[in-house]
Structures are given as C-alpha cells and as structure tokens.
Amino acid sequence: MRTQVCRYCYKQIRDRDELITASNWFRIRPFHYRCFDLVEQETSTLAGTWKPINSQASLISVILMLALSVWMFATDTLGYVGDLIGLIALYPVVLRIISFVWIESRLPKFIENKRHY
C-alpha cells in the first residue's frame, strides 16, 4: 500500500480517521484534518479555496448532483441544455469517486493506539 502525505505539513497520513481530501480547480489533495483547518484559515480569496470532498456535506451534495444528473439525462427536461446541466452536475460525483479510489481506499479505516503527531 502506498502511503499518503499531507500537502500542508508533509507528514504521513496513517488512516482515514485523520484524512480530509480537498479539491481546488480539478486538483485533489490529501490533508490531515488539523492541517486542513490551517489551510482554510490562510485562504484569502475565493479562487484559492479548498473544498472538502469526503465530508458529510459533500456526500449530500454528491447524492443531490447524481440525482439531478440522472433526471436530466433520463428525461427531456430543457432539451440539450438539460443534458449539459446533467453533465456539469457529474463533476462532484467524479471528484468523489476519484478521491475514494486513489486516496481513501489505500488507507486503513482506523488504527488503534496510534501516536499523535
């Protein structure tokens, strides 16, 4: 298994319990949850904002966007514009899948008795 390294402190992320994956303009990066808080505090512009991918709010967004996408593709709502909206709505779904496959699945779920860094 390949280890994941936090993009803020460059230390190893040991399990999914301390992992936050975030995206910023088509980039997906792993962070410790503490380091992600520091990154959010340092961000001064909206363009530099990192959005968490594996949080509860993100999961709700992914489910809603998947439902919207399926509805737009399955029906003839808004014609070709609806198909374009459905395609754009797949963006957070694809990010979540990529995040899970490339980052989260390579880490153990939880390690007991781990040392804090």
Backbone as numpy.savetxt, mean C-alpha at the origin, in Angstrom:
# Nx Ny Nz CAx CAy CAz Cx Cy Cz
14.14 -16.57 2.01 13.31 -15.39 2.01 14.18 -14.15 2.01
13.83 -13.20 1.19 14.55 -11.95 1.10 14.10 -11.01 2.22
15.02 -10.34 2.83 14.65 -9.41 3.90 14.23 -8.08 3.32
13.37 -7.40 4.03 12.93 -6.07 3.64 13.62 -5.05 4.52
13.98 -3.93 3.93 14.69 -2.88 4.63 13.84 -1.62 4.60
13.73 -0.97 5.75 12.98 0.27 5.85 13.66 1.35 5.02
12.90 2.12 4.28 13.46 3.15 3.42 13.77 4.44 4.17
13.50 4.47 5.46 13.80 5.66 6.25 15.04 5.45 7.12
15.05 4.36 7.89 16.18 4.12 8.80 17.15 3.07 8.27
16.81 2.38 7.21 17.63 1.36 6.56 17.96 0.19 7.47
17.05 -0.12 8.40 17.18 -1.31 9.24 16.21 -2.36 8.73
16.47 -3.61 9.09 15.66 -4.71 8.63 14.26 -4.69 9.26
13.26 -4.96 8.44 11.89 -5.13 8.94 11.72 -6.62 9.18
11.43 -6.99 10.43 11.45 -8.40 10.80 10.14 -9.14 10.57
9.00 -8.48 10.73 7.72 -9.16 10.50 6.67 -8.16 10.04
5.49 -8.68 9.70 4.42 -7.83 9.18 3.83 -6.90 10.24
4.07 -7.23 11.51 3.54 -6.42 12.59 4.15 -5.03 12.62
5.38 -4.88 12.17 6.03 -3.58 12.17 6.15 -2.98 10.78
5.43 -3.53 9.81 5.53 -3.10 8.41 4.39 -2.18 8.01
4.73 -1.11 7.34 3.77 -0.26 6.62 4.31 -0.12 5.20
3.53 -0.52 4.22 3.92 -0.25 2.84 3.19 1.00 2.40
3.90 1.86 1.70 3.33 3.13 1.28 3.62 3.37 -0.20
2.76 4.16 -0.82 2.96 4.47 -2.24 3.02 5.97 -2.42
3.78 6.36 -3.44 3.90 7.75 -3.82 4.19 7.78 -5.31
3.17 8.13 -6.10 3.33 8.24 -7.55 3.97 6.99 -8.17
3.31 5.87 -8.09 3.71 4.60 -8.71 4.91 3.94 -8.04
5.35 4.43 -6.89 6.44 3.80 -6.14 5.86 3.16 -4.89
6.32 1.96 -4.56 5.89 1.27 -3.35 7.14 1.02 -2.52
7.10 1.47 -1.25 8.25 1.34 -0.37 7.83 0.78 0.99
8.67 -0.07 1.60 8.38 -0.57 2.96 8.96 0.37 4.02
8.23 0.53 5.11 8.66 1.34 6.24 8.31 0.62 7.54
9.06 0.93 8.62 8.59 0.58 9.96 7.43 1.51 10.27
6.51 1.08 11.12 5.37 1.96 11.42 5.83 3.23 12.13
6.88 3.16 12.94 7.41 4.36 13.61 8.08 5.29 12.60
8.82 4.72 11.69 9.50 5.52 10.67 8.50 6.19 9.74
7.38 5.50 9.46 6.37 6.08 8.59 5.75 7.32 9.22
5.58 7.30 10.54 5.08 8.49 11.23 6.04 9.66 11.07
7.34 9.38 11.13 8.34 10.43 10.95 8.33 10.96 9.51
8.15 10.07 8.55 8.08 10.49 7.15 6.87 11.40 6.94
5.74 11.05 7.54 4.54 11.89 7.40 4.74 13.26 8.03
5.46 13.32 9.14 5.70 14.60 9.79 6.64 15.48 8.97
7.57 14.88 8.26 8.53 15.63 7.47 7.97 16.11 6.13
6.88 15.51 5.69 6.31 15.85 4.38 5.68 17.25 4.45
6.08 18.10 3.50 5.55 19.46 3.51 4.62 19.76 2.34
4.67 18.97 1.28 3.80 19.21 0.12 2.90 18.02 -0.12
1.83 18.25 -0.81 0.91 17.17 -1.14 1.53 16.21 -2.16
2.39 16.72 -3.03 3.02 15.89 -4.05 4.00 14.90 -3.43
4.55 15.20 -2.27 5.51 14.32 -1.63 4.89 13.40 -0.59
3.57 13.30 -0.57 2.87 12.53 0.45 2.94 11.03 0.15
3.30 10.26 1.16 3.27 8.80 1.07 1.95 8.33 1.65
1.24 7.49 0.91 -0.06 6.98 1.35 0.09 5.51 1.73
-0.35 5.12 2.93 -0.22 3.71 3.33 -1.10 2.81 2.48
-0.57 1.63 2.15 -1.30 0.68 1.31 -1.93 -0.43 2.14
-1.27 -0.85 3.21 -1.76 -2.00 3.96 -2.45 -1.61 5.27
-3.16 -0.49 5.29 -3.91 -0.09 6.47 -5.38 -0.46 6.29
-6.17 -0.30 7.36 -7.59 -0.62 7.29 -8.33 0.32 6.34
-8.01 1.60 6.39 -8.66 2.56 5.49 -8.33 2.25 4.04
-7.12 1.83 3.78 -6.73 1.48 2.43 -7.46 0.23 1.94
-7.68 -0.72 2.84 -8.42 -1.93 2.48 -9.86 -1.60 2.09
-10.48 -0.70 2.82 -11.84 -0.27 2.48 -11.85 0.42 1.12
-10.85 1.26 0.88 -10.73 1.94 -0.41 -10.55 0.94 -1.55
-9.73 -0.07 -1.34 -9.50 -1.09 -2.36 -10.79 -1.84 -2.68
-11.55 -2.19 -1.65 -12.80 -2.91 -1.87 -13.79 -2.05 -2.65
-13.91 -0.78 -2.27 -14.83 0.12 -2.96 -14.40 0.36 -4.42
-13.12 0.53 -4.65 -12.64 0.75 -6.02 -12.80 -0.49 -6.88
-12.62 -1.67 -6.28 -12.84 -2.91 -7.01 -14.32 -3.05 -7.39
-15.21 -2.72 -6.47 -16.65 -2.77 -6.76 -17.01 -1.77 -7.85
-16.47 -0.56 -7.77 -16.73 0.44 -8.81 -16.22 -0.02 -10.16
-15.03 -0.58 -10.18 -14.44 -1.05 -11.43 -15.27 -2.17 -12.05
-15.67 -3.13 -11.24 -16.48 -4.24 -11.75 -17.81 -3.71 -12.28
-18.43 -2.77 -11.55 -19.70 -2.19 -11.99 -19.54 -1.45 -13.32
-18.49 -0.68 -13.47 -18.28 0.08 -14.71 -17.99 -0.84 -15.90
-17.26 -1.92 -15.66 -16.95 -2.84 -16.76 -18.13 -3.75 -17.10
-18.94 -4.12 -16.10 -20.03 -5.07 -16.32 -21.27 -4.42 -16.92
-21.46 -3.14 -16.66 -22.64 -2.45 -17.19 -22.21 -1.46 -18.27
-23.20 -0.86 -18.90 -22.91 0.14 -19.93 -23.09 1.55 -19.37
-22.82 1.71 -18.10 -22.95 3.01 -17.45 -21.88 3.96 -18.00
-22.30 5.09 -18.50 -21.43 6.14 -19.04 -20.64 5.73 -20.28
-20.92 4.59 -20.85 -20.26 4.16 -22.10 -18.76 3.99 -21.94
-18.01 4.57 -22.89 -16.55 4.43 -22.86 -15.92 5.20 -21.71
-16.57 6.28 -21.29 -16.06 7.03 -20.14 -16.14 6.17 -18.88
-17.20 5.38 -18.75 -17.33 4.46 -17.63 -16.24 3.40 -17.63
-15.88 2.92 -18.82 -14.78 1.96 -18.91 -13.46 2.59 -18.48
-13.26 3.84 -18.86 -12.04 4.55 -18.45 -12.02 4.76 -16.94
-13.15 5.12 -16.36 -13.25 5.28 -14.91 -12.98 3.95 -14.21
-13.50 2.86 -14.76 -13.25 1.53 -14.19 -11.79 1.15 -14.26
-11.13 1.53 -15.34 -9.71 1.24 -15.47 -8.89 2.04 -14.47
-9.22 3.30 -14.29 -8.51 4.14 -13.32 -8.78 3.67 -11.89
-9.98 3.16 -11.63 -10.34 2.67 -10.30 -9.55 1.42 -9.92
-8.96 0.74 -10.88 -8.16 -0.44 -10.58 -6.78 -0.11 -10.02
-6.36 1.15 -10.08 -5.03 1.54 -9.61 -4.76 1.15 -8.15
-5.63 1.49 -7.17 -5.33 1.08 -5.79 -5.39 -0.44 -5.60
-6.20 -1.11 -6.39 -6.28 -2.57 -6.29 -4.97 -3.20 -6.75
-4.44 -2.72 -7.86 -3.17 -3.23 -8.37 -2.03 -2.92 -7.40
-2.03 -1.72 -6.82 -0.99 -1.39 -5.83 -1.04 -2.33 -4.64
-2.23 -2.64 -4.16 -2.37 -3.54 -3.00 -1.88 -4.94 -3.33
-2.20 -5.42 -4.51 -1.76 -6.76 -4.92 -0.24 -6.81 -5.05
0.34 -5.80 -5.69 1.80 -5.75 -5.83 2.47 -5.67 -4.47
1.92 -4.85 -3.58 2.47 -4.71 -2.24 2.44 -6.04 -1.49
1.34 -6.76 -1.59 1.24 -8.04 -0.90 2.20 -9.07 -1.47
2.26 -9.17 -2.79 3.08 -10.20 -3.42 4.58 -9.94 -3.24
5.03 -8.71 -3.45 6.46 -8.42 -3.43 7.03 -8.11 -2.06
6.20 -7.59 -1.15 6.75 -7.16 0.13 6.19 -7.97 1.30
4.87 -7.97 1.47 4.28 -8.56 2.66 4.37 -10.08 2.72
4.22 -10.75 1.61 4.23 -12.22 1.64 5.61 -12.80 1.95
6.64 -12.01 1.83 8.00 -12.49 2.11 8.40 -12.33 3.57
7.52 -11.75 4.37 7.80 -11.56 5.79 6.93 -12.48 6.63
7.43 -12.94 7.77 6.57 -13.73 8.66 5.49 -12.83 9.28
4.36 -13.44 9.67 3.27 -12.64 10.22 3.63 -12.00 11.54
4.21 -12.76 12.46 4.53 -12.21 13.78 5.66 -13.04 14.39
6.61 -12.37 14.97 7.71 -13.03 15.68 7.56 -12.69 17.16
7.43 -13.74 17.98 7.32 -13.50 19.42 8.70 -13.24 20.01
8.72 -12.52 21.09 9.93 -12.22 21.86 11.02 -11.58 21.01
10.66 -10.67 20.15 11.66 -9.99 19.33 12.19 -8.78 20.09
13.42 -8.46 19.84 14.02 -7.29 20.45 13.54 -6.05 19.71
13.32 -4.99 20.45 12.94 -3.72 19.82 14.18 -3.00 19.40
14.11 -2.31 18.28 15.26 -1.60 17.78 15.33 -0.20 18.30
